[in-house]
Amino acid sequence: MVNIAALGTLLVTKVALAAPGTPPLSLPESPLSSSDQIQPLFCALLGWVFWGLIVLAVVMFLVGGYKYATSSGEPENVKTANKILLYAVIAVVVALLAEGIPYVVESFFGGSIGGGIC
């Protein structure tokens, strides 16, 4: 088993006793170092959220409709089907909001309205 404290002490000692002129240890550069790299990631993520929620909503509409059709008028089954259909509508609303976020962000930061950042 590796002793973390011993490794930390060894690293600090190595850095402290480094020869003069030796460059200091540096951390690797972040893969997301500029806004040019963050924007495509943000847009791709919102695209996945949008389409994932749309697919989920369609499946929920189908399941809710099936449960409603096969409920035979039983109040508990109708109530369950109504909840599923309500959640499907909520999923569609959230997906539409996810699709609209780039426009809101762009207008907030003073970009040109209409094109969206994505």
Buried (B, 14 or more C-beta within 10 A) or exposed (E): EEEEEEEEEEEEEEEEEEEEEEEEEEEEEEEEEEEEEEBEEBBEEBBEBBEEBBEBBEEBBEBBBEBBEEBEEEEEBBEBBBEBBEBBEEBBEBBEEBBEBBBEBBEEEEBEEEEBBB
